[in-house]
Amino acid sequence: MDMLFSVIIPAYNSAATIGYTLDSIITQTYNNFEIIIVNDGSTDNLTLRICEKFKEIYSEYKVLIINKENGGLCSARNEGLKYVNGDIVLFLDSDDLLPLDTLKTYYDYFQDYDVDMIQGKMLNFSSTKRWKTDSYEKIIQNTHILNYNDSEASEVLSKCINPAGKAFKMSFIKKYKIHFLEGCMMTEDHYFTSLVYSKKPKVLLLNKYTFLYRRDNVNQSTNTWKDSYLDDIYKVQSRLCSIIDINNQDDYYKRFFNYEFKKFIIEPIIKLNVKNMYNYSSKILAILNTIPQKYKNKYILKSLAKAKTQQEVYTALKKINSKRIIKNIVNQFRILYRGFNKFFIYSFDLIYKKILKGHRIHFIVFLYNFLSFIVPIKKNKITFAIRPKDKLKFIKEIKEEALERNIFAVKTLLAKKIGLFEDFRIVYHLVRSKIIILDGHYWYLRGVKPRKCQEVVQVWHAAGLGKKFGLDMFEKDSKEYFEQLKHHSSYTYALASSDIAAKAYMSAFNLKEEQILKFGNIISDRIINSAMDQKQALEMLGLNKNKKLVVYAPTFRESNMGVADALFIPKIHFDKLASQFGDEYIFACRVHSNYKDVKLSENVINLSNEDEALVLSATSILITDYSSIMFNFLYFKRPIILYAYDYPIYMGQRNMYLEYNEYAPGIIAYNEKQLHDILKDINCIYNENKMENYWNFYMQYCNGNTAIKLIDFFEDIIIKK
């Protein structure tokens, strides 16, 4: 029987990342594994749902979900160990990833080497990049068996301390009752790894990357300091001296004092007020008392190393803080000197940016309020405040209608660069406007309260009601929620396409019911007003009008690193579709404009640059996922297939207002087999009346006259006020 891997994943309020983590496992090139998810009392109402949906979609895999009261990472890992059926066990956090060939690599090397454990190398990743870990690169330069008689043993223990990136034989874990120290959030991995190495396992150091460590997750415990960390560190350190081999202690304590002690003890505490600094001194003393004196003498300040009382620790901390303050003052003078030195070669705008760095938005709000006192509103002025990259592509009909009336002074406001005069120009026009129209949030209105008798109208272009947006993307009362509230606090009205959408706009933009304009949707108007006969549309696209057009139009996706994929490669094997259905269908893609490049097979036509109304008029079957294009296509009452191959990931990234499998206006396929089956039986499954009901539910106010109704409303505002 093939080797079975068990991957234990503790999960606590990790909706935003766990989908990526799970996806990195099920896409492994070696697929004899079980996934043990330990839901550690998540309170976000979403993490567990994502895990359950993942298990439902990937029912062919062994997925176990364990629910328990919150007890922390160590408790969850220990709980997971109770349910392991595999030969090899891995520990993976709910925000980290496995490279594609990790399990296959482990399998091959466990076959070739009689070892208890394999230690691979780690890559870090963030939303923008990947980078190597210096300590791993230095220690593991070639694949070999760890030599405990060599100095590398102590380096491995002290520098490769994360339980992830390691694969353990379960027989070794059971034999020595290896476990995590419960009740700890900080340095808990020090205890586990030290316990492992105290049993002298046979270890293969593998010169391959077996683990991707996320470095920019806002939920990571190390991002916010807690005083409980001192108790955690004491709990671990009080046990380590008796576990760590005497030959490994020097390297370990060098690492501890240079990293954990400095980052999680000294640096946070010396920034506190005097009273708190004194109170925490007793806990620091307790930690120091667990460590052999010779390592304290070697690696920390002499006054701290020799401290025997709380007062002596406190005095040493004050000394460290004084040095920090002096160093900061010297650095500030250096920066100031360089600034004055370059004064005459910087442009005025660059000086402006330098002076207001980090505070420019506060200056914008001040400028807006100041100009509001001295600049009168121009009663008929409508300003379209648009982000440069978007221009007017989503709302040009509103501007065209306003210009036709000949009663409005219409201004399109595009920020061109950062600078004092540009900021003044933008803010002046905003202050002067009677009506400001936005499509998405506008940076210059962040935190701004509109003037009395001034209207700010959000005409968000997305149709229907699908992905959550605005404030609804964040947990209410969270730091992120209040930060986003600043972006959306200036709106006085918002445009909506239906009653069900209106409710979402109220919560997404923090508006009342009377502030929702149920006029329709601009993009849907284009479809309604430009729709044509299907065969005529096929001819205009140069396609065979005797075949049916199937268009794949997925939403924009970030990569598993949280960054935008520049290249679009469809997750559909169109060669197979063309082979099976080519006599009846033409296959095409309509790619999101955020992708910079497209890679399609020769069986697929790229219709991304064609007019959307023309493409949808020609389309017989639309394949999409979470994109709002599904709501616009409802106008034609033709079949929609929702290819949601990454639904667990998307749930965590955006989530939906309504339960996807109940309210999404189409037939859902979670994998390619289901997609093939649906296409094969589409005529039997499709229900035209159901599609019409969906249109009336999501798009009830869309009749092609949204811009007219909106400008009529603006006319009334100007006349009445």
Secondary structure, DSSP 8 states (H G I E B T S, - for coil): ----EEEEEEESS-HHHHHHHHHHHHT-S---EEEEEEEE---SSSHHHHHHHHHHHTTTSEEEEEEE----HHHHHHHHHTT--SSEEEE--TT-B--TTHHHHHHHHHHH---SEEEEEEEEE-SS-EEE-HHHHHH-SS-EE--TTSTHHHHHHHHS--STTEEEEHHHHHHTT----TT-SSSHHHHHHHHHHHT---EEEEEEEEEEEES--TT-GGGS--THHHHHHHHHHHHHTTTS-TTTHHHHHHHHHHTHHIIIIIHHHTTS-HHHHHHHHHHHHHHHTTS-HHHHHHHS-HHHHT--SHHHHHHHHHHHHHHHHHHHHHHHHHHHHHHHHTTTTS-HHHHHHHHTTTTHHHHHHHHHHHHHHHS--EEEEEEEEE-TTTTTTTTHHHHHHHHHHTS-EEEEEE--S-SHHHHHHHHHHHHHEEEEEESS--GGGTT----TT-EEEE-----SS-B--GGGGS-TTSHHHHHHHHHHTT-SEEEESSHHHHHHHHHHTT--GGGEEE---HHHHHHHHH---HHHHHHHTT--TTSEEEEE-----B-TTSSB-SEE--SS-HHHHHHHHTTTEEEEE---TT-SEE---TTEEE-TTS-HHHHHHHEEEEEESS-THHHHHGGGT--EEEE-TTHHHHHHHT-BSS-HHHHSSSEEESSHHHHHHHHHTHHHH--HHHHHHHHHHH-TT-SS-HHHHHHHHHHHHHHH-
